[in-house]
């Protein structure tokens, strides 16, 4: 089994449909954030679950750019693993990260709606 690369703890939020979302503060672009929504999960033979999340910005941008693949990140036991969210190893971002303040405002609005 390949060694696991850890990119830190996960910050969770929710989508407007109350699905789990990962909020990642960009290291390469301070003050910016990538949002990833839940895509799928996988449980290995030892019972450890790995959840996969797709970039929300790239999903929205794909509406205008067909043919590109959406970058995914993996979360295992509350940690970002194996792929740097700033530069995912599977597919590159073709979106621009949003301002952290805008993302925070969206999250507050979603919590109030509860």
C-alpha positions as CSV (number, residue, x, y, z in Angstrom):
1,X,0.0,0.0,0.0
2,X,1.4,3.4,-0.9
3,X,2.2,5.8,1.9
4,X,-0.5,8.4,2.8
5,X,0.3,12.1,2.4
6,X,-1.5,14.2,5.0
7,X,-2.6,17.8,4.1
8,X,-4.2,18.6,7.4
9,X,-7.5,18.6,9.2
10,X,-10.7,19.2,7.3
11,X,-13.0,22.2,7.8
12,X,-16.6,21.2,7.1
13,X,-19.5,23.4,5.9
14,X,-22.7,22.6,4.2
15,X,-24.2,23.2,0.7
16,X,-27.5,25.0,0.2
17,X,-29.1,21.6,0.1
18,X,-27.5,20.7,3.5
19,X,-25.0,18.2,2.1
20,X,-21.5,18.1,3.6
21,X,-18.9,20.3,2.1
22,X,-15.2,20.8,2.6
23,X,-13.9,24.3,2.9
24,X,-10.2,24.6,2.1
25,X,-8.2,27.8,2.8
26,X,-5.7,28.1,-0.1
27,X,-2.1,28.1,0.9
28,X,-1.0,29.4,-2.5
29,X,-3.5,32.2,-2.5
30,X,-4.0,33.6,1.0
31,X,-7.5,34.9,1.7
32,X,-9.0,32.6,-0.9
33,X,-10.9,29.4,-0.5
34,X,-11.9,26.3,-2.5
35,X,-15.2,24.6,-1.7
36,X,-15.6,20.9,-2.4
37,X,-19.0,19.1,-2.2
38,X,-19.4,15.4,-1.3
39,X,-19.2,13.1,-4.3
40,X,-18.8,9.5,-3.1
41,X,-17.1,7.3,-0.5
42,X,-15.3,4.0,-0.3
43,X,-14.6,1.7,2.7
44,X,-11.5,-0.5,2.6
45,X,-11.2,-4.0,4.1
46,X,-10.1,-2.6,7.5
47,X,-13.3,-0.6,7.6
48,X,-11.6,2.8,7.1
49,X,-13.8,5.1,5.0
50,X,-12.4,7.5,2.4
51,X,-14.8,10.2,1.2
52,X,-14.3,12.0,-2.1
53,X,-15.2,15.6,-2.7
54,X,-15.5,17.6,-6.0
55,X,-14.5,21.2,-6.5
56,X,-17.7,23.3,-6.5
57,X,-16.1,26.2,-8.5
58,X,-14.9,23.8,-11.3
59,X,-18.4,22.2,-11.4
60,X,-20.0,25.6,-12.0
61,X,-17.3,26.6,-14.5
62,X,-17.8,23.3,-16.4
63,X,-21.2,24.5,-17.5
64,X,-19.3,26.7,-19.9
65,X,-16.3,24.4,-20.6
66,X,-17.3,20.9,-21.6
67,X,-14.8,18.1,-21.7
68,X,-12.8,19.1,-18.6
69,X,-12.7,16.7,-15.6
70,X,-13.6,18.0,-12.2
71,X,-10.8,17.8,-9.6
72,X,-11.4,15.6,-6.5
73,X,-9.9,15.4,-3.1
74,X,-9.9,12.6,-0.5
75,X,-10.8,12.8,3.2
76,X,-10.0,10.0,5.5
77,X,-10.7,10.1,9.3
78,X,-11.2,13.9,9.2
79,X,-7.9,14.6,7.3
80,X,-7.1,15.7,3.7
81,X,-5.0,12.9,2.2
82,X,-3.0,12.1,-0.9
83,X,-3.9,15.1,-3.0
84,X,-3.1,18.8,-2.4
85,X,-6.4,20.7,-2.6
86,X,-4.6,23.7,-4.1
87,X,-3.2,21.5,-6.9
88,X,-5.1,18.2,-7.1
89,X,-3.0,15.4,-8.6
90,X,-6.0,13.9,-10.5
91,X,-7.1,17.0,-12.5
92,X,-6.1,20.7,-12.2
93,X,-8.5,23.4,-11.1
94,X,-9.9,25.5,-13.9
95,X,-11.8,27.8,-11.5
96,X,-10.7,30.7,-9.4
97,X,-11.0,30.2,-5.6
98,X,-13.5,32.5,-3.9
99,X,-12.8,35.1,-1.2
100,X,-12.9,33.6,2.3
101,X,-15.3,36.4,3.4
102,X,-17.8,35.5,0.6
103,X,-17.6,31.8,1.6
104,X,-18.1,32.7,5.3
105,X,-21.1,34.8,4.4
106,X,-22.6,31.9,2.4
107,X,-22.1,29.5,5.3
108,X,-23.8,31.9,7.8
109,X,-26.8,32.3,5.4
110,X,-27.1,28.5,5.1
111,X,-27.0,28.0,8.9
112,X,-29.7,30.6,9.5
113,X,-32.1,28.9,7.0
114,X,-32.0,25.7,9.2
